[in-house]
Structure formats: structure tokens, C-alpha cells
């Protein structure tokens, strides 16, 4: 459908957690069953580990994004290591109705705690009383400030986390800010010159088209919905904020948590919520990490392994 992110297929998966069923996805291309290895891992929160840093590594063979939440260690004497530290820009959108204020605040608090425990710099946009610039101007300034990397900000990944609401009108997807909104196309333009690896997590409704616009080399893009037409309030963001720092997300039991694994667990918990409430699922999250701009739903995986493959030979996200 016009402007929407094209999920590649739907299928069943097993996260290895007895209380979580598979997540429904959008049926796109025809698929064939297949089992392959899952995504590269994000070093992280095993039962005995605490969060300390977020960074991206580049594979010698191909780009593989490894957003690390590593064991505690002192990097004060190692400038090269310190320069790899990632940074987080946390954007809290307009809450709209009062009923959504508390969930957004919970998600923001979890990301703030992740940053604190990992000693990762965080810039928060969307709180009251933040200077003369509106939120859109603050976001643009923050991206320009850290986009180039370099000694001042390091060469680690830029995490852009957006929690709130979105809209999709006349083929244009936007994230709702206090004041002027930001469209997917505009955000893509702002990130064009960014030389750092980027992880974008758009937790808003109608966020699917952001995959189409933001996908690219050295990037992971996660959206709460598969298209712009899924416009109801999305709960994915709250579950993802919890999953990214949870040992329960270590689905392959390697004492590491990848963005892919957090995505799978959060998607499963979204489905469980709707099933427990006996409601129709109105959101289907996507992940894109291979730069093809199409996105893959969690239902394409059994555990961390793909259980289907596109007949046109396209590579699934998370399978590198």
C-alpha cells in the first residue's frame, strides 16, 4: 500500500518462552520455509552483567550492526575505546490524551535508566521548559551536533529513539512533536550526512513508512507498525524499552542481547497483550537492518532463526 513499509511475509515462531505465542505479521511476498542463523548479537544484560555501553562494530565481511551493552570496564585510559561510546537522542512526542502520558513517561524513564547504567550520553527532547527552540528545532540541532562523529562525540552509534504518536496523511508519515511535526522524509534528509552507524527506533503509530525512508547502509530501523494505516495507539515502544535492557531478551542464551532479540520479545509481548484483552491486533512491528527498505515482521522468525524466505531471494532482516 502507498508509502507503507512492505513486510516480507507472515509465519509462526517460538521465542522459547512458554507464555509467549507468535506475533502476526503482514503477508507480502510469497515465502518458502527455511531455517537460518539469527542476527548478530548486542553484548549485554546476561543475569550477572550490568549495562555499561552502547556501540556498533563493523564486520570484516559485511556490515553487521552489533549494538553492545557490555560488561562493566574502565575505559578512561583508552581514548580509542571511549571514542566508540554511542549516544542516545530520546524524543518524547506530544502525548495527546492524558491516558497516554503515563506510558510515554514510563518508556522515557526506562531509556534514561539504560543511559545512566551504561554511562551513555543521552539528549532528551520533549520535556517541559527546554529553552527557546521548539522540539523540532531541538531535534534538528541535536542530530547535526552528533551526526559527524569525531573526537567531540565519538564514532559509536547514534541511537534515535522516538516515543509517542504518529500520523499518515496523503502518503506522508509524520512523528507528532509538541509544535511542528517531523516527517519521515525530512528526518531522512537530516540524517543523510551522518557518518556514524544509526539505530532508529520509532515507537509511534503509523510509523511503518519510516522504514522506507530511513533504511540504509550502517543502519537498523525498527518501527512499531508495518504501515501508515496502522494508526491506533502503539504499545510496542513500552515493551521494547523494557526488552532492550532485559536478560529475558537473550533468546539464543549467549549472554548477549541484540536489537533483533529485543524486537522479537517486544513483538511477542504486544501480541500477548492483545490476546489477553481479546482484542484485534492493530500494530505489527518491523525491523530493517539490511538496507533494502522493506522491513521484516517478527512472525518471520522461530526463535531468532528465520522460518521463511522470500521467493525472490531477498535477504531477511536479522539473518546476516
Backbone torsions as a table, in degrees:
resi	resn	phi	psi	omega
1	UNK	NA	153.1	-169.7
2	UNK	-56.5	124.5	175.0
3	UNK	78.2	-4.8	-176.1
4	UNK	-89.0	158.6	176.2
5	UNK	-80.5	130.9	-174.9
6	UNK	-87.4	102.8	173.1
7	UNK	-69.2	148.7	-170.9
8	UNK	-84.9	-25.1	177.7
9	UNK	-179.2	-176.7	175.1
10	UNK	-131.1	152.2	179.4
11	UNK	-167.5	-170.0	179.8
12	UNK	-106.2	153.7	177.2
13	UNK	-146.5	163.8	179.2
14	UNK	-133.8	114.1	-176.4
15	UNK	-81.7	-0.6	-177.4
16	UNK	78.4	9.8	177.8
17	UNK	-114.8	120.3	-169.6
18	UNK	-62.1	-24.7	-175.1
19	UNK	-98.0	7.1	-178.4
20	UNK	-119.3	123.6	178.6
21	UNK	-93.1	177.7	179.5
22	UNK	-71.3	155.6	179.8
23	UNK	-100.4	133.3	178.4
24	UNK	-69.4	146.9	178.7
25	UNK	-130.0	-177.5	179.9
26	UNK	-92.1	128.4	179.7
27	UNK	-80.7	115.2	179.8
28	UNK	-114.7	-106.2	179.0
29	UNK	-65.0	154.9	171.4
30	UNK	-66.0	146.3	-175.8
31	UNK	-131.3	161.1	175.4
32	UNK	-125.0	142.8	179.6
33	UNK	-61.0	141.9	175.9
34	UNK	-162.3	152.1	173.6
35	UNK	-120.2	126.4	178.1
36	UNK	-140.9	166.7	-179.6
37	UNK	-66.8	152.3	-176.6
38	UNK	-83.0	-163.1	-171.6
39	UNK	-78.9	161.7	170.7
40	UNK	-61.0	154.3	-170.9
41	UNK	-97.8	160.1	177.3
42	UNK	-108.5	113.5	-173.1
43	UNK	-59.9	133.5	-169.0
44	UNK	-166.2	-143.1	-161.0
45	UNK	-86.0	71.5	167.3
46	UNK	-67.7	172.9	-173.4
47	UNK	-60.0	-29.3	-176.3
48	UNK	-105.4	7.8	-177.2
49	UNK	-105.1	153.0	170.9
50	UNK	-117.6	152.5	-177.1
51	UNK	-69.1	134.5	177.5
52	UNK	-133.0	-31.2	-178.7
53	UNK	-156.5	161.2	177.3
54	UNK	-127.7	121.4	176.9
55	UNK	-153.1	169.8	-176.6
56	UNK	-119.5	136.7	175.3
57	UNK	-110.6	148.8	176.8
58	UNK	-107.2	128.1	178.1
59	UNK	-70.3	150.4	176.3
60	UNK	-69.6	-29.6	-175.9
61	UNK	-88.6	-42.0	-177.9
62	UNK	-160.0	166.1	178.8
63	UNK	-66.8	124.4	174.1
64	UNK	-132.9	117.4	-176.6
65	UNK	-85.2	120.3	179.5
66	UNK	-122.0	97.6	-177.7
67	UNK	-86.1	105.9	-165.0
68	UNK	-94.3	134.7	167.1
69	UNK	-118.0	89.6	-164.0
70	UNK	-94.9	173.3	176.1
71	UNK	-63.8	153.3	-179.7
72	UNK	-63.2	136.0	176.2
73	UNK	-160.0	154.6	-178.5
74	UNK	-90.4	116.5	179.2
75	UNK	-110.2	11.6	-175.3
76	UNK	-63.9	-27.8	-179.3
77	UNK	-95.5	5.6	-176.6
78	UNK	-125.8	89.6	-177.6
79	UNK	-57.1	-37.3	-179.1
80	UNK	-63.4	-40.9	179.9
81	UNK	-69.9	-43.2	-179.6
82	UNK	-63.0	-31.7	-178.2
83	UNK	-68.5	-14.6	-178.4
84	UNK	-87.2	-5.3	-177.8
85	UNK	-61.0	134.8	178.4
86	UNK	-79.4	176.9	176.5
87	UNK	-138.6	149.9	-178.3
88	UNK	-118.1	129.5	166.1
89	UNK	-109.0	112.9	-178.0
90	UNK	-103.6	116.0	-177.4
91	UNK	-108.3	118.0	178.0
92	UNK	-101.2	111.2	-176.2
93	UNK	-76.6	178.2	176.1
94	UNK	-61.1	131.3	-174.5
95	UNK	-77.1	-23.5	-177.5
96	UNK	71.4	-122.3	-179.4
97	UNK	-67.8	151.8	-178.1
98	UNK	-59.2	-29.9	-176.4
99	UNK	-64.8	-18.8	-178.7
100	UNK	-95.8	-9.9	-177.3
101	UNK	-62.1	-47.5	-176.9
102	UNK	-63.9	-46.6	177.3
103	UNK	-59.0	-39.8	179.2
104	UNK	-66.0	-38.8	178.6
105	UNK	-66.9	-36.2	177.1
106	UNK	-64.0	-45.0	179.3
107	UNK	-62.2	-43.5	179.2
108	UNK	-61.8	-40.4	-180.0
109	UNK	-64.4	-37.4	179.6
110	UNK	-67.5	-42.4	178.4
111	UNK	-66.4	-36.8	177.3
112	UNK	-63.1	-39.2	178.6
113	UNK	-67.9	-40.0	175.7
114	UNK	-57.8	-46.1	-179.7
115	UNK	-63.6	-41.0	-178.8
116	UNK	-65.0	-49.2	-177.4
117	UNK	-67.4	-31.3	-178.3
118	UNK	-90.9	-2.0	-177.7
119	UNK	55.4	39.8	179.8
120	UNK	-101.5	127.6	178.4
121	UNK	-58.0	138.2	179.6
122	UNK	-134.9	135.0	174.1
123	UNK	-112.8	119.9	-178.3
124	UNK	-104.0	130.4	179.6
125	UNK	-123.1	133.2	177.8
126	UNK	117.6	4.2	176.1
127	UNK	-92.2	158.0	-177.5
128	UNK	-67.4	148.3	172.7
129	UNK	66.7	50.6	-176.6
130	UNK	-113.5	53.6	172.4
131	UNK	84.8	-168.4	-172.8
132	UNK	-84.8	-24.9	-179.5
133	UNK	-75.9	145.9	172.4
134	UNK	-78.1	174.6	-173.2
135	UNK	-63.4	-37.5	178.5
136	UNK	-62.7	-44.8	178.9
137	UNK	-65.1	-39.3	177.4
138	UNK	-63.1	-41.1	179.7
139	UNK	-64.3	-45.5	179.2
140	UNK	-60.5	-44.0	179.7
141	UNK	-64.2	-40.9	-179.2
142	UNK	-65.1	-41.0	179.1
143	UNK	-65.6	-44.9	179.1
144	UNK	-62.5	-34.5	-176.7
145	UNK	-67.1	-38.0	-174.1
146	UNK	-108.0	-6.7	-170.7
147	UNK	-63.3	-36.9	-172.5
148	UNK	-80.2	-10.7	-176.0
149	UNK	72.1	-138.4	179.5
150	UNK	86.7	177.8	-172.1
151	UNK	-62.1	-33.7	-175.2
152	UNK	-66.7	-33.2	-174.2
153	UNK	-125.1	-5.6	-179.4
154	UNK	85.6	172.4	-178.4
155	UNK	-112.9	8.8	177.6
156	UNK	-71.1	177.9	-173.7
157	UNK	-70.5	149.5	169.9
158	UNK	-94.3	117.5	175.6
159	UNK	-96.0	118.9	176.1
160	UNK	-112.6	106.9	-174.9
161	UNK	-111.5	123.2	-175.0
162	UNK	-120.4	116.4	-179.3
163	UNK	-120.7	130.5	-178.0
164	UNK	153.0	-139.2	-176.4
165	UNK	-120.9	156.3	176.8
166	UNK	-135.1	166.7	177.4
167	UNK	-135.6	159.7	176.7
168	UNK	-142.1	105.8	-176.0
169	UNK	-134.1	129.4	178.6
170	UNK	52.9	41.3	176.1
171	UNK	78.6	7.0	-178.1
172	UNK	-114.6	120.0	177.6
173	UNK	-94.4	133.9	179.7
174	UNK	-133.3	153.1	170.7
175	UNK	-102.8	129.6	-173.4
176	UNK	-82.9	115.8	175.9
177	UNK	-104.0	167.8	167.7
178	UNK	-71.0	117.2	-173.5
179	UNK	92.1	-150.7	-177.6
180	UNK	-60.3	138.3	-179.7
181	UNK	-83.1	172.5	176.5
182	UNK	-121.5	128.8	-180.0
183	UNK	-89.0	162.5	177.7
184	UNK	-61.3	-40.6	-179.3
185	UNK	-65.2	-42.0	179.3
186	UNK	-65.4	-42.6	179.2
187	UNK	-62.9	-39.5	177.8
188	UNK	-60.1	-40.0	179.2
189	UNK	-66.1	-40.2	179.8
190	UNK	-64.4	-32.3	-176.9
191	UNK	-90.3	-3.2	-175.2
192	UNK	-55.8	-41.3	-175.5
193	UNK	-89.3	2.9	-178.5
194	UNK	-69.8	121.1	-178.7
195	UNK	-91.9	-6.3	-177.4
196	UNK	-89.8	155.6	168.3
197	UNK	-60.6	147.1	-174.8
198	UNK	-129.4	136.2	170.4
199	UNK	-119.6	113.3	178.5
200	UNK	-107.5	125.6	176.5
201	UNK	-122.1	102.1	179.5
202	UNK	-101.0	107.3	-173.4
203	UNK	-93.3	11.4	-173.5
204	UNK	-87.4	162.4	169.5
205	UNK	-64.3	156.2	177.8
206	UNK	55.9	30.5	-174.3
207	UNK	-91.5	-9.6	-176.2
208	UNK	-49.8	-44.7	-178.9
209	UNK	-60.8	-16.0	176.4
210	UNK	-64.8	-26.0	174.7
211	UNK	-61.7	-48.9	-179.3
212	UNK	-57.6	-41.4	-174.2
213	UNK	-82.3	-35.1	-170.3
214	UNK	-99.8	-14.9	-178.0
215	UNK	-57.0	142.6	178.4
216	UNK	176.9	179.1	179.6
217	UNK	-64.4	143.3	179.4
218	UNK	63.3	30.6	-179.0
219	UNK	-135.0	147.1	165.2
220	UNK	-118.6	130.0	177.0
221	UNK	-123.1	124.7	177.2
222	UNK	-119.5	131.3	176.6
223	UNK	-126.5	152.0	-177.6
224	UNK	-76.4	-20.7	-177.5
225	UNK	-129.5	162.8	-178.8
226	UNK	-90.5	-10.9	-176.4
227	UNK	-158.8	171.1	176.4
228	UNK	-75.1	-14.5	-178.0
229	UNK	-84.4	-10.0	173.2
230	UNK	-85.6	85.9	-168.6
231	UNK	-103.4	-2.4	176.5
232	UNK	-71.4	160.4	179.1
233	UNK	-51.2	130.8	-177.6
234	UNK	-100.3	130.3	-179.9
235	UNK	-94.3	-7.1	-175.2
236	UNK	-54.6	-40.3	-174.8
237	UNK	-59.0	-40.9	-179.3
238	UNK	-66.7	-40.3	178.5
239	UNK	-69.7	-36.4	-179.8
240	UNK	-68.9	-39.4	178.6
241	UNK	-59.5	-36.0	177.7
242	UNK	-75.4	-38.9	-174.9
243	UNK	-69.9	-35.2	-174.0
244	UNK	-63.3	-22.2	-178.8
245	UNK	-117.8	21.3	-176.5
246	UNK	-112.4	135.5	175.8
247	UNK	-64.4	-22.6	178.0
248	UNK	-63.8	-19.0	-180.0
249	UNK	-79.3	-9.0	179.4
250	UNK	-76.1	76.0	-170.9
251	UNK	-71.7	-26.9	178.8
252	UNK	-98.6	7.9	172.3
253	UNK	56.3	42.9	177.5
254	UNK	-108.5	16.8	-179.8
255	UNK	63.4	24.5	176.2
256	UNK	-136.5	153.9	178.8
257	UNK	-125.9	118.0	178.3
258	UNK	-93.3	162.3	173.0
259	UNK	-57.7	-38.6	178.8
260	UNK	-60.0	-44.9	-179.3
261	UNK	-66.5	-41.9	177.5
262	UNK	-62.2	-39.1	176.9
263	UNK	-61.1	-44.2	-179.3
264	UNK	-65.1	-45.1	-179.3
265	UNK	-65.8	-44.7	179.8
266	UNK	-61.9	-40.4	179.1
267	UNK	-63.2	-40.3	178.7
268	UNK	-65.0	-39.4	-179.6
269	UNK	-70.8	-31.3	174.1
270	UNK	-62.4	-47.7	179.3
271	UNK	-61.1	-43.0	-179.5
272	UNK	-60.6	-38.2	178.3
273	UNK	-59.8	-50.1	-177.0
274	UNK	-65.4	-37.7	179.3
275	UNK	-67.4	-40.6	-179.6
276	UNK	-66.3	-28.2	178.5
277	UNK	-91.3	0.2	-178.2
278	UNK	54.6	48.2	-178.1
279	UNK	-122.2	155.3	175.3
280	UNK	-71.2	134.6	179.9
281	UNK	-71.5	124.5	-176.3
282	UNK	-113.4	11.9	178.1
283	UNK	-146.7	136.9	-179.7
284	UNK	-137.5	105.3	-173.5
285	UNK	-70.5	157.0	177.3
286	UNK	-129.5	152.9	170.4
287	UNK	-129.5	139.2	176.6
288	UNK	-132.5	119.9	177.3
289	UNK	-135.6	8.7	179.1
290	UNK	-112.9	4.7	172.7
291	UNK	77.2	12.6	-178.3
292	UNK	-90.8	-4.5	174.2
293	UNK	72.3	20.8	-176.2
294	UNK	-113.4	-37.8	178.2
295	UNK	82.4	151.0	-179.7
296	UNK	-130.1	132.4	178.3
297	UNK	-82.4	160.7	179.7
298	UNK	-62.9	-25.1	-177.6
299	UNK	-67.8	-8.7	177.9
300	UNK	-82.1	0.6	-174.7
301	UNK	-123.5	146.2	169.7
302	UNK	-115.9	108.1	-165.2
303	UNK	67.2	-132.0	176.4
304	UNK	-98.6	3.3	-176.5
305	UNK	-99.7	134.7	175.4
306	UNK	-61.3	139.0	175.9
307	UNK	-111.5	12.9	177.2
308	UNK	-157.5	160.8	176.8
309	UNK	-141.1	143.6	179.4
310	UNK	-65.8	135.6	-179.4
311	UNK	-65.8	-20.7	178.5
312	UNK	-82.8	4.7	175.4
313	UNK	85.3	2.3	-179.5
314	UNK	-64.8	141.1	-179.9
315	UNK	-76.8	138.5	176.8
316	UNK	-77.7	144.4	172.5
317	UNK	-65.3	145.2	179.5
318	UNK	83.6	1.4	-175.5
319	UNK	-109.1	5.9	-178.9
320	UNK	-70.5	NA	NA
